Amino acid sequence: MQHLTKKSILKLKQSSTLIINEKCKELLNQGKKVYQFGFGQSPFPVPEKIVTTLKKNAHRKEYLPIQGLSKLRESISKNLKNKTGINYPKENIVITPGSKEAMLLLHVAFNGEIILSAPSWVSYEPQAIIGRNKVHWIQTSRENNWFPTAHQLEKKIKSLKKKNLIFILNSPNNPSGTVCKNLKELAAVAKKYNLIILSDEIYTDLTFCNKYESISKFYPERTFISGGLSKWCGAGGWRVGFFAVPSSLSELLENIKTLASESYSTVNSPAQFAAVEAYEGDHEEYKAKTLNILKSVGNYVYNNLKSNKVLINSPQGAFYLMPEFLNKKYKTSTELCEKILDETGVAMLPASDFGFGPKRMLTRLCYIDFDGSEFLKAMLKRNTINDRIIEKYAPNVVEGTRKLSNWAKNL
Ligand SMILES: Cc1ncc(COP(=O)(O)O)c(C=O)c1O
């Protein structure tokens, strides 16, 4: 009998990010202590004013335009102009149910091939496969802060001989937590070869040095920007994302709108009205406080975990670290993660899920296993965060780090 599922889809497995979350729940149900360093979701509540706006708009039941609420697109356009200096007019912005959907639709519409650099977010490759776009990998190194060099990018483009190509860049990066420092050089290569860049800026508001750096500044003519409310504003479950498209690529924008109209139609109306408040309102205090917490907790883990057995680049943004465990005992990063979960209760993801070969002993560590509401409340009365505060408000992160660090001593 023929398979009911297409061969290309059969090859895909469920995202390991979700699988590890399920495994943690299972262990918790058995009454075991688990340090949830696997699943990456903002620990903070959505700012109160934005929640109030959502409530006020709960009665909005009408379908909004496929491309999204005009006012919301206008405020995103203004916001991008302020941060990047680049003008993406509201006509070039489409609102999507999370930025993930925007990327998927781009893969479906695009006729060409995709360049990814390891490490890359888990969903880029499966999405390319769904869209039937071949993926080409560039391997990066710790010395280069886990981003490709301009030379590597150029070499890869040349080897692909004038195909239509999209390079996906994500900074701050999931899973490494590092920020790309060579945007200008990468942009120069992109320009030389007419490359299309998809700049995934879902974490860029969570850059610890507080500078919003976008490659669009150096190469606006063929750079897509994706973003949304999921990370900086803690509203992942609201599913509000956007895609900003340069005018020269309007053909792809039209295709994306068509695909949107034939699939989800439009993003839910109340959330779009609330998102206007997210982009127009003043949420600077919330942003500064949450950023300070993430930066302090990230640095705590970094300082207490790094050793001659555990190599890590310092936390620069988002909520991830990518430690490398120097050892000869375990053959794959999956085996390493399983052992760590068994012996310490610390759940992390293997770097083989992010584009590395199975033998690279890297893992993704997410340091947000704490009650974000409580931590944020405590920060309303103070500005500085010391180890005592972290021990009080992020006890699981502290204990999990201690367990992991002790475990690594025996490698
Ligand atoms: C690197 C990266 N890009 C995009 C997304 C998708 O975010 P959303 O679809 O919620 O906008 C995520 C979510 O985890 C992510 O980590």
The ligand as a MOL file (V3000), in Angstrom:
LIG
                    3D

  0  0  0     0  0            999 V3000
M  V30 BEGIN CTAB
M  V30 COUNTS 16 16 0 0 0
M  V30 BEGIN ATOM
M  V30 1 C 15.4270 31.9730 16.2160 0
M  V30 2 C 13.9510 31.9890 16.2330 0
M  V30 3 N 13.3000 32.5190 15.1810 0
M  V30 4 C 11.9600 32.5400 15.1190 0
M  V30 5 C 11.2020 32.0320 16.1490 0
M  V30 6 C 9.6980 32.0270 15.9780 0
M  V30 7 O 9.0670 32.9010 16.7750 0
M  V30 8 P 7.5150 33.2610 16.5770 0
M  V30 9 O 6.9670 32.3730 15.5220 0
M  V30 10 O 6.9030 33.0350 17.8950 0
M  V30 11 O 7.4990 34.7030 16.1410 0
M  V30 12 C 11.8190 31.4870 17.2740 0
M  V30 13 C 11.0140 30.9030 18.3650 0
M  V30 14 O 11.4360 30.1740 19.1990 0
M  V30 15 C 13.2310 31.4720 17.3250 0
M  V30 16 O 13.8880 30.9580 18.3690 0
M  V30 END ATOM
M  V30 BEGIN BOND
M  V30 1 1 1 2
M  V30 2 1 2 3
M  V30 3 2 2 15
M  V30 4 2 3 4
M  V30 5 1 4 5
M  V30 6 1 5 6
M  V30 7 2 5 12
M  V30 8 1 6 7
M  V30 9 1 7 8
M  V30 10 2 8 9
M  V30 11 1 8 10
M  V30 12 1 8 11
M  V30 13 1 12 13
M  V30 14 1 12 15
M  V30 15 2 13 14
M  V30 16 1 15 16
M  V30 END BOND
M  V30 END CTAB
M  END
